[in-house]
Structure formats: C-alpha cells, structure tokens
Amino acid sequence: MLDAFTDGRPVPRLVRLGVRTMPGSASPEEQLHAAGIDAEGIAAAAKLLVEEAIVR
C-alpha cells in the first residue's frame, strides 16, 4: 500500500496491525483478538489515530 505514495504525495499517518505472537491454543476469534486485528482492535487503532490528529 505504501507504494501508492512514492510519487511525492504526503504520506498519511499509518499504523501497522499484524500478528506478533500467537497463542498456543485458541479459537480463530481468540487469535484475532490476541493479535489486536479483530474488529475491536482495528476500531481502537483507528480511534487512536483520529484522537492524535485532533490533538496536533
């Protein structure tokens, strides 16, 4: 996705969400939650970006 900004346009603030560790035994939903990439985690990351933008 970042390749889209190689033409000199300003790069927006980004947050990378991804799996860093994996629980040994968990349901798929629990694994997504533990990694912070379920709907709740994505919404929290988006909310934090918006709050940071407002403070600036």
All heavy atoms as TSV, in Angstrom:
chain	resi	resn	atom	element	x	y	z
A	1	MET	N	N	0.811	-1.183	0.000
A	1	MET	CA	C	0.000	0.000	0.000
A	1	MET	C	C	0.857	1.250	0.000
A	1	MET	O	O	0.522	2.226	-0.648
A	1	MET	CB	C	-0.911	-0.006	1.220
A	1	MET	CG	C	-1.833	1.164	1.244
A	1	MET	SD	S	-2.716	1.250	2.779
A	1	MET	CE	C	-2.472	2.947	3.155
A	2	LEU	N	N	1.956	1.224	0.704
A	2	LEU	CA	C	2.800	2.426	0.771
A	2	LEU	C	C	3.362	2.813	-0.593
A	2	LEU	O	O	3.712	3.973	-0.812
A	2	LEU	CB	C	3.930	2.215	1.770
A	2	LEU	CG	C	3.502	2.151	3.229
A	2	LEU	CD1	C	4.701	1.836	4.116
A	2	LEU	CD2	C	2.858	3.442	3.657
A	3	ASP	N	N	3.435	1.877	-1.513
A	3	ASP	CA	C	3.928	2.189	-2.854
A	3	ASP	C	C	3.070	3.246	-3.544
A	3	ASP	O	O	3.543	3.947	-4.427
A	3	ASP	CB	C	3.976	0.931	-3.722
A	3	ASP	CG	C	5.078	-0.018	-3.300
A	3	ASP	OD1	O	5.997	0.419	-2.575
A	3	ASP	OD2	O	5.021	-1.193	-3.700
A	4	ALA	N	N	1.830	3.366	-3.143
A	4	ALA	CA	C	0.940	4.357	-3.747
A	4	ALA	C	C	1.402	5.785	-3.456
A	4	ALA	O	O	1.002	6.716	-4.141
A	4	ALA	CB	C	-0.484	4.163	-3.240
A	5	PHE	N	N	2.272	5.958	-2.474
A	5	PHE	CA	C	2.719	7.295	-2.090
A	5	PHE	C	C	4.143	7.589	-2.531
A	5	PHE	O	O	4.771	8.515	-2.045
A	5	PHE	CB	C	2.582	7.467	-0.571
A	5	PHE	CG	C	1.162	7.392	-0.103
A	5	PHE	CD1	C	0.664	6.224	0.438
A	5	PHE	CD2	C	0.322	8.474	-0.234
A	5	PHE	CE1	C	-0.651	6.139	0.857
A	5	PHE	CE2	C	-1.000	8.404	0.168
A	5	PHE	CZ	C	-1.485	7.230	0.708
A	6	THR	N	N	4.649	6.823	-3.465
A	6	THR	CA	C	6.022	7.052	-3.926
A	6	THR	C	C	6.114	8.146	-4.980
A	6	THR	O	O	7.189	8.437	-5.469
A	6	THR	CB	C	6.631	5.753	-4.484
A	6	THR	OG1	O	5.831	5.290	-5.581
A	6	THR	CG2	C	6.737	4.698	-3.415
A	7	ASP	N	N	4.991	8.765	-5.316
A	7	ASP	CA	C	5.002	9.807	-6.343
A	7	ASP	C	C	5.159	11.213	-5.763
A	7	ASP	O	O	4.924	12.198	-6.437
A	7	ASP	CB	C	3.740	9.724	-7.195
A	7	ASP	CG	C	2.467	9.951	-6.397
A	7	ASP	OD1	O	2.554	10.114	-5.155
A	7	ASP	OD2	O	1.382	9.955	-7.005
A	8	GLY	N	N	5.560	11.302	-4.500
A	8	GLY	CA	C	5.821	12.601	-3.902
A	8	GLY	C	C	4.688	13.160	-3.070
A	8	GLY	O	O	4.852	14.193	-2.426
A	9	ARG	N	N	3.531	12.518	-3.119
A	9	ARG	CA	C	2.425	12.996	-2.282
A	9	ARG	C	C	2.753	12.743	-0.819
A	9	ARG	O	O	3.493	11.832	-0.485
A	9	ARG	CB	C	1.128	12.265	-2.640
A	9	ARG	CG	C	0.579	12.658	-3.984
A	9	ARG	CD	C	-0.726	11.959	-4.254
A	9	ARG	NE	N	-0.437	10.523	-4.480
A	9	ARG	CZ	C	-1.350	9.583	-4.479
A	9	ARG	NH1	N	-2.608	9.873	-4.238
A	9	ARG	NH2	N	-1.029	8.328	-4.702
A	10	PRO	N	N	2.187	13.548	0.077
A	10	PRO	CA	C	2.422	13.328	1.506
A	10	PRO	C	C	1.882	11.956	1.930
A	10	PRO	O	O	0.824	11.532	1.476
A	10	PRO	CB	C	1.644	14.435	2.195
A	10	PRO	CG	C	1.234	15.390	1.138
A	10	PRO	CD	C	1.347	14.709	-0.179
A	11	VAL	N	N	2.629	11.306	2.783
A	11	VAL	CA	C	2.214	10.003	3.292
A	11	VAL	C	C	1.379	10.211	4.550
A	11	VAL	O	O	1.803	10.889	5.475
A	11	VAL	CB	C	3.446	9.124	3.620
A	11	VAL	CG1	C	3.027	7.786	4.187
A	11	VAL	CG2	C	4.303	8.937	2.371
A	12	PRO	N	N	0.175	9.638	4.582
A	12	PRO	CA	C	-0.653	9.802	5.782
A	12	PRO	C	C	-0.078	9.009	6.952
A	12	PRO	O	O	0.745	8.115	6.781
A	12	PRO	CB	C	-2.007	9.218	5.351
A	12	PRO	CG	C	-1.662	8.246	4.286
A	12	PRO	CD	C	-0.462	8.807	3.583
A	13	ARG	N	N	-0.501	9.339	8.132
A	13	ARG	CA	C	-0.104	8.601	9.333
A	13	ARG	C	C	-0.663	7.190	9.231
A	13	ARG	O	O	-1.836	7.000	8.958
A	13	ARG	CB	C	-0.662	9.309	10.569
A	13	ARG	CG	C	-0.481	8.575	11.858
A	13	ARG	CD	C	0.774	9.033	12.586
A	13	ARG	NE	N	0.732	8.561	13.966
A	13	ARG	CZ	C	1.240	7.396	14.353
A	13	ARG	NH1	N	1.816	6.610	13.490
A	13	ARG	NH2	N	1.175	7.034	15.613
A	14	LEU	N	N	0.177	6.197	9.396
A	14	LEU	CA	C	-0.230	4.803	9.281
A	14	LEU	C	C	0.074	4.044	10.554
A	14	LEU	O	O	1.009	4.382	11.277
A	14	LEU	CB	C	0.517	4.126	8.123
A	14	LEU	CG	C	0.318	4.720	6.743
A	14	LEU	CD1	C	1.251	4.051	5.753
A	14	LEU	CD2	C	-1.110	4.563	6.294
A	15	VAL	N	N	-0.696	3.037	10.798
A	15	VAL	CA	C	-0.441	2.117	11.898
A	15	VAL	C	C	-0.446	0.724	11.305
A	15	VAL	O	O	-1.382	0.358	10.593
A	15	VAL	CB	C	-1.523	2.215	12.997
A	15	VAL	CG1	C	-1.330	1.135	14.035
A	15	VAL	CG2	C	-1.499	3.579	13.643
A	16	ARG	N	N	0.591	-0.025	11.571
A	16	ARG	CA	C	0.648	-1.397	11.085
A	16	ARG	C	C	0.057	-2.324	12.132
A	16	ARG	O	O	0.495	-2.337	13.279
A	16	ARG	CB	C	2.088	-1.805	10.797
A	16	ARG	CG	C	2.665	-1.053	9.640
A	16	ARG	CD	C	4.050	-1.529	9.342
A	16	ARG	NE	N	4.602	-0.705	8.278
A	16	ARG	CZ	C	5.757	-0.909	7.720
A	16	ARG	NH1	N	6.506	-1.914	8.122
A	16	ARG	NH2	N	6.174	-0.127	6.763
A	17	LEU	N	N	-0.934	-3.069	11.700
A	17	LEU	CA	C	-1.544	-4.055	12.570
A	17	LEU	C	C	-1.146	-5.422	12.039
A	17	LEU	O	O	-1.216	-5.663	10.836
A	17	LEU	CB	C	-3.070	-3.927	12.560
A	17	LEU	CG	C	-3.630	-2.575	12.971
A	17	LEU	CD1	C	-5.142	-2.578	12.804
A	17	LEU	CD2	C	-3.261	-2.254	14.404
A	18	GLY	N	N	-0.721	-6.287	12.910
A	18	GLY	CA	C	-0.354	-7.617	12.454
A	18	GLY	C	C	-0.061	-8.539	13.609
A	18	GLY	O	O	0.026	-8.129	14.763
A	19	VAL	N	N	0.090	-9.781	13.269
A	19	VAL	CA	C	0.351	-10.809	14.267
A	19	VAL	C	C	1.813	-10.749	14.681
A	19	VAL	O	O	2.706	-10.813	13.846
A	19	VAL	CB	C	0.011	-12.201	13.701
A	19	VAL	CG1	C	0.319	-13.283	14.706
A	19	VAL	CG2	C	-1.444	-12.253	13.267
A	20	ARG	N	N	2.043	-10.600	15.974
A	20	ARG	CA	C	3.410	-10.598	16.513
A	20	ARG	C	C	3.682	-11.864	17.308
A	20	ARG	O	O	4.789	-12.366	17.326
A	20	ARG	CB	C	3.612	-9.359	17.374
A	20	ARG	CG	C	3.607	-8.083	16.544
A	20	ARG	CD	C	3.868	-6.854	17.419
A	20	ARG	NE	N	3.930	-5.651	16.618
A	20	ARG	CZ	C	2.885	-4.934	16.245
A	20	ARG	NH1	N	1.678	-5.306	16.581
A	20	ARG	NH2	N	3.030	-3.855	15.523
A	21	THR	N	N	2.674	-12.334	18.007
A	21	THR	CA	C	2.767	-13.597	18.739
A	21	THR	C	C	1.455	-14.336	18.543
A	21	THR	O	O	0.435	-13.728	18.209
A	21	THR	CB	C	3.001	-13.381	20.250
A	21	THR	OG1	O	1.889	-12.660	20.789
A	21	THR	CG2	C	4.287	-12.616	20.528
A	22	MET	N	N	1.491	-15.624	18.747
A	22	MET	CA	C	0.301	-16.421	18.552
A	22	MET	C	C	0.043	-17.280	19.784
A	22	MET	O	O	0.960	-17.953	20.254
A	22	MET	CB	C	0.510	-17.314	17.336
A	22	MET	CG	C	-0.744	-17.786	16.708
A	22	MET	SD	S	-1.733	-16.399	16.185
A	22	MET	CE	C	-2.245	-16.970	14.650
A	23	PRO	N	N	-1.177	-17.216	20.308
A	23	PRO	CA	C	-1.474	-18.087	21.440
A	23	PRO	C	C	-1.380	-19.545	21.013
A	23	PRO	O	O	-1.682	-19.883	19.865
A	23	PRO	CB	C	-2.903	-17.712	21.820
A	23	PRO	CG	C	-3.440	-16.882	20.728
A	23	PRO	CD	C	-2.306	-16.417	19.898
A	24	GLY	N	N	-0.951	-20.393	21.922
A	24	GLY	CA	C	-0.770	-21.798	21.593
A	24	GLY	C	C	-2.055	-22.511	21.243
A	24	GLY	O	O	-2.115	-23.294	20.312
A	25	SER	N	N	-3.105	-22.239	21.969
A	25	SER	CA	C	-4.365	-22.922	21.737
A	25	SER	C	C	-5.486	-21.925	21.914
A	25	SER	O	O	-5.725	-21.436	23.012
A	25	SER	CB	C	-4.522	-24.075	22.734
A	25	SER	OG	O	-5.780	-24.687	22.574
A	26	ALA	N	N	-6.148	-21.601	20.822
A	26	ALA	CA	C	-7.235	-20.624	20.886
A	26	ALA	C	C	-8.090	-20.761	19.637
A	26	ALA	O	O	-7.631	-21.257	18.604
A	26	ALA	CB	C	-6.679	-19.209	20.979
A	27	SER	N	N	-9.307	-20.304	19.740
A	27	SER	CA	C	-10.193	-20.290	18.574
A	27	SER	C	C	-9.716	-19.200	17.610
A	27	SER	O	O	-8.958	-18.301	18.007
A	27	SER	CB	C	-11.629	-20.003	19.022
A	27	SER	OG	O	-11.739	-18.655	19.450
A	28	PRO	N	N	-10.143	-19.252	16.366
A	28	PRO	CA	C	-9.755	-18.186	15.431
A	28	PRO	C	C	-10.124	-16.788	15.942
A	28	PRO	O	O	-9.345	-15.838	15.798
A	28	PRO	CB	C	-10.528	-18.531	14.153
A	28	PRO	CG	C	-10.691	-20.009	14.216
A	28	PRO	CD	C	-10.886	-20.312	15.684
A	29	GLU	N	N	-11.298	-16.670	16.560
A	29	GLU	CA	C	-11.717	-15.368	17.093
A	29	GLU	C	C	-10.787	-14.910	18.208
A	29	GLU	O	O	-10.422	-13.734	18.290
A	29	GLU	CB	C	-13.155	-15.441	17.613
A	29	GLU	CG	C	-14.199	-15.636	16.530
A	29	GLU	CD	C	-14.337	-17.105	16.084
A	29	GLU	OE1	O	-13.855	-18.010	16.799
A	29	GLU	OE2	O	-14.917	-17.324	15.008
A	30	GLU	N	N	-10.390	-15.836	19.073
A	30	GLU	CA	C	-9.471	-15.504	20.167
A	30	GLU	C	C	-8.092	-15.130	19.628
A	30	GLU	O	O	-7.434	-14.231	20.157
A	30	GLU	CB	C	-9.360	-16.678	21.139
A	30	GLU	CG	C	-10.621	-16.934	21.930
A	30	GLU	CD	C	-10.593	-18.254	22.691
A	30	GLU	OE1	O	-9.962	-19.222	22.236
A	30	GLU	OE2	O	-11.227	-18.297	23.764
A	31	GLN	N	N	-7.662	-15.791	18.562
A	31	GLN	CA	C	-6.369	-15.468	17.961
A	31	GLN	C	C	-6.383	-14.067	17.361
A	31	GLN	O	O	-5.432	-13.300	17.527
A	31	GLN	CB	C	-6.002	-16.509	16.902
A	31	GLN	CG	C	-5.688	-17.859	17.493
A	31	GLN	CD	C	-5.414	-18.906	16.457
A	31	GLN	OE1	O	-5.593	-18.689	15.257
A	31	GLN	NE2	N	-4.964	-20.069	16.897
A	32	LEU	N	N	-7.452	-13.730	16.661
A	32	LEU	CA	C	-7.567	-12.381	16.102
A	32	LEU	C	C	-7.559	-11.335	17.209
A	32	LEU	O	O	-6.891	-10.298	17.091
A	32	LEU	CB	C	-8.852	-12.253	15.274
A	32	LEU	CG	C	-8.890	-13.009	13.953
A	32	LEU	CD1	C	-10.284	-12.947	13.350
A	32	LEU	CD2	C	-7.865	-12.455	12.983
A	33	HIS	N	N	-8.284	-11.597	18.278
A	33	HIS	CA	C	-8.333	-10.657	19.396
A	33	HIS	C	C	-6.964	-10.519	20.063
A	33	HIS	O	O	-6.517	-9.403	20.354
A	33	HIS	CB	C	-9.383	-11.091	20.421
A	33	HIS	CG	C	-9.532	-10.122	21.553
A	33	HIS	ND1	N	-10.166	-8.909	21.408
A	33	HIS	CD2	C	-9.104	-10.178	22.835
A	33	HIS	CE1	C	-10.118	-8.252	22.554
A	33	HIS	NE2	N	-9.486	-9.001	23.444
A	34	ALA	N	N	-6.292	-11.646	20.283
A	34	ALA	CA	C	-4.967	-11.611	20.922
A	34	ALA	C	C	-3.969	-10.825	20.082
A	34	ALA	O	O	-3.100	-10.129	20.620
A	34	ALA	CB	C	-4.457	-13.035	21.153
A	35	ALA	N	N	-4.109	-10.883	18.761
A	35	ALA	CA	C	-3.206	-10.155	17.866
A	35	ALA	C	C	-3.625	-8.697	17.692
A	35	ALA	O	O	-2.879	-7.897	17.115
A	35	ALA	CB	C	-3.154	-10.846	16.505
A	36	GLY	N	N	-4.814	-8.342	18.157
A	36	GLY	CA	C	-5.293	-6.971	18.009
A	36	GLY	C	C	-5.785	-6.660	16.616
A	36	GLY	O	O	-5.838	-5.499	16.212
A	37	ILE	N	N	-6.154	-7.700	15.853
A	37	ILE	CA	C	-6.607	-7.475	14.483
A	37	ILE	C	C	-8.054	-7.915	14.286
A	37	ILE	O	O	-8.482	-8.146	13.153
A	37	ILE	CB	C	-5.673	-8.153	13.450
A	37	ILE	CG1	C	-5.529	-9.650	13.733
A	37	ILE	CG2	C	-4.321	-7.461	13.433
A	37	ILE	CD1	C	-4.750	-10.403	12.658
A	38	ASP	N	N	-8.797	-8.003	15.373
A	38	ASP	CA	C	-10.231	-8.216	15.252
A	38	ASP	C	C	-10.888	-6.852	15.070
A	38	ASP	O	O	-10.219	-5.815	15.063
A	38	ASP	CB	C	-10.783	-8.970	16.465
A	38	ASP	CG	C	-10.563	-8.227	17.777
A	38	ASP	OD1	O	-9.797	-7.236	17.809
A	38	ASP	OD2	O	-11.157	-8.635	18.789
A	39	ALA	N	N	-12.207	-6.855	14.888
A	39	ALA	CA	C	-12.911	-5.586	14.662
A	39	ALA	C	C	-12.663	-4.593	15.791
A	39	ALA	O	O	-12.447	-3.397	15.551
A	39	ALA	CB	C	-14.409	-5.847	14.497
A	40	GLU	N	N	-12.657	-5.076	17.016
A	40	GLU	CA	C	-12.431	-4.204	18.178
A	40	GLU	C	C	-11.033	-3.585	18.140
A	40	GLU	O	O	-10.861	-2.384	18.396
A	40	GLU	CB	C	-12.618	-5.017	19.461
A	40	GLU	CG	C	-12.466	-4.234	20.731
A	40	GLU	CD	C	-12.632	-5.122	21.972
A	40	GLU	OE1	O	-13.325	-6.144	21.889
A	40	GLU	OE2	O	-12.044	-4.770	23.003
A	41	GLY	N	N	-10.030	-4.371	17.810
A	41	GLY	CA	C	-8.652	-3.872	17.757
A	41	GLY	C	C	-8.440	-2.868	16.641
A	41	GLY	O	O	-7.757	-1.857	16.808
A	42	ILE	N	N	-9.037	-3.142	15.491
A	42	ILE	CA	C	-8.915	-2.221	14.357
A	42	ILE	C	C	-9.615	-0.899	14.676
A	42	ILE	O	O	-9.085	0.182	14.405
A	42	ILE	CB	C	-9.473	-2.868	13.078
A	42	ILE	CG1	C	-8.586	-4.054	12.678
A	42	ILE	CG2	C	-9.572	-1.847	11.950
A	42	ILE	CD1	C	-9.173	-4.930	11.597
A	43	ALA	N	N	-10.804	-0.985	15.276
A	43	ALA	CA	C	-11.528	0.235	15.652
A	43	ALA	C	C	-10.742	1.048	16.675
A	43	ALA	O	O	-10.680	2.281	16.585
A	43	ALA	CB	C	-12.910	-0.121	16.202
A	44	ALA	N	N	-10.113	0.369	17.635
A	44	ALA	CA	C	-9.322	1.076	18.649
A	44	ALA	C	C	-8.128	1.785	18.012
A	44	ALA	O	O	-7.800	2.917	18.375
A	44	ALA	CB	C	-8.858	0.107	19.727
A	45	ALA	N	N	-7.467	1.120	17.055
A	45	ALA	CA	C	-6.327	1.742	16.374
A	45	ALA	C	C	-6.776	2.956	15.570
A	45	ALA	O	O	-6.110	3.998	15.569
A	45	ALA	CB	C	-5.637	0.725	15.468
A	46	ALA	N	N	-7.915	2.852	14.891
A	46	ALA	CA	C	-8.445	3.981	14.116
A	46	ALA	C	C	-8.819	5.138	15.029
A	46	ALA	O	O	-8.519	6.300	14.732
A	46	ALA	CB	C	-9.651	3.532	13.303
A	47	LYS	N	N	-9.443	4.824	16.150
A	47	LYS	CA	C	-9.834	5.862	17.105
A	47	LYS	C	C	-8.606	6.596	17.634
A	47	LYS	O	O	-8.599	7.818	17.749
A	47	LYS	CB	C	-10.610	5.242	18.261
A	47	LYS	CG	C	-11.090	6.243	19.271
A	47	LYS	CD	C	-11.881	5.580	20.386
A	47	LYS	CE	C	-12.277	6.617	21.422
A	47	LYS	NZ	N	-12.925	6.035	22.580
A	48	LEU	N	N	-7.546	5.856	17.926
A	48	LEU	CA	C	-6.320	6.472	18.416
A	48	LEU	C	C	-5.715	7.412	17.366
A	48	LEU	O	O	-5.265	8.509	17.703
A	48	LEU	CB	C	-5.309	5.392	18.799
A	48	LEU	CG	C	-3.993	5.869	19.394
A	48	LEU	CD1	C	-4.220	6.651	20.688
A	48	LEU	CD2	C	-3.072	4.700	19.658
A	49	LEU	N	N	-5.732	7.007	16.108
A	49	LEU	CA	C	-5.224	7.877	15.044
A	49	LEU	C	C	-6.019	9.176	14.964
A	49	LEU	O	O	-5.449	10.255	14.815
A	49	LEU	CB	C	-5.282	7.160	13.699
A	49	LEU	CG	C	-4.191	6.151	13.418
A	49	LEU	CD1	C	-4.467	5.437	12.096
A	49	LEU	CD2	C	-2.825	6.812	13.379
A	50	VAL	N	N	-7.334	9.062	15.062
A	50	VAL	CA	C	-8.181	10.260	14.995
A	50	VAL	C	C	-7.915	11.165	16.192
A	50	VAL	O	O	-7.776	12.377	16.038
A	50	VAL	CB	C	-9.674	9.862	14.925
A	50	VAL	CG1	C	-10.566	11.065	15.095
A	50	VAL	CG2	C	-9.958	9.153	13.606
A	51	GLU	N	N	-7.816	10.581	17.375
A	51	GLU	CA	C	-7.549	11.385	18.575
A	51	GLU	C	C	-6.203	12.079	18.470
A	51	GLU	O	O	-6.077	13.240	18.862
A	51	GLU	CB	C	-7.612	10.496	19.806
A	51	GLU	CG	C	-9.010	10.043	20.155
A	51	GLU	CD	C	-9.051	9.003	21.271
A	51	GLU	OE1	O	-7.980	8.520	21.702
A	51	GLU	OE2	O	-10.161	8.651	21.690
A	52	GLU	N	N	-5.183	11.385	17.955
A	52	GLU	CA	C	-3.867	12.010	17.795
A	52	GLU	C	C	-3.925	13.151	16.787
A	52	GLU	O	O	-3.276	14.173	16.971
A	52	GLU	CB	C	-2.835	10.974	17.364
A	52	GLU	CG	C	-2.442	10.004	18.444
A	52	GLU	CD	C	-1.475	8.940	17.967
A	52	GLU	OE1	O	-1.162	8.905	16.757
A	52	GLU	OE2	O	-1.030	8.132	18.796
A	53	ALA	N	N	-4.706	12.992	15.727
A	53	ALA	CA	C	-4.811	14.033	14.720
A	53	ALA	C	C	-5.496	15.272	15.281
A	53	ALA	O	O	-5.151	16.401	14.921
A	53	ALA	CB	C	-5.582	13.510	13.513
A	54	ILE	N	N	-6.455	15.073	16.158
A	54	ILE	CA	C	-7.181	16.203	16.758
A	54	ILE	C	C	-6.267	16.977	17.699
A	54	ILE	O	O	-6.307	18.203	17.747
A	54	ILE	CB	C	-8.442	15.714	17.495
A	54	ILE	CG1	C	-9.447	15.185	16.474
A	54	ILE	CG2	C	-9.051	16.799	18.354
A	54	ILE	CD1	C	-10.651	14.480	17.073
A	55	VAL	N	N	-5.409	16.270	18.436
A	55	VAL	CA	C	-4.508	16.908	19.402
A	55	VAL	C	C	-3.462	17.761	18.684
A	55	VAL	O	O	-3.068	18.800	19.173
A	55	VAL	CB	C	-3.830	15.836	20.293
A	55	VAL	CG1	C	-2.739	16.434	21.139
A	55	VAL	CG2	C	-4.872	15.150	21.153
A	56	ARG	N	N	-3.047	17.350	17.526
A	56	ARG	CA	C	-1.981	18.075	16.792
A	56	ARG	C	C	-2.458	19.362	16.355
A	56	ARG	O	O	-2.759	20.240	16.106
A	56	ARG	CB	C	-1.511	17.269	15.590
A	56	ARG	CG	C	-0.746	16.063	16.009
A	56	ARG	CD	C	-0.311	15.328	14.804
A	56	ARG	NE	N	0.312	14.077	15.236
A	56	ARG	CZ	C	1.052	13.345	14.461
A	56	ARG	NH1	N	1.297	13.694	13.249
A	56	ARG	NH2	N	1.557	12.229	14.897
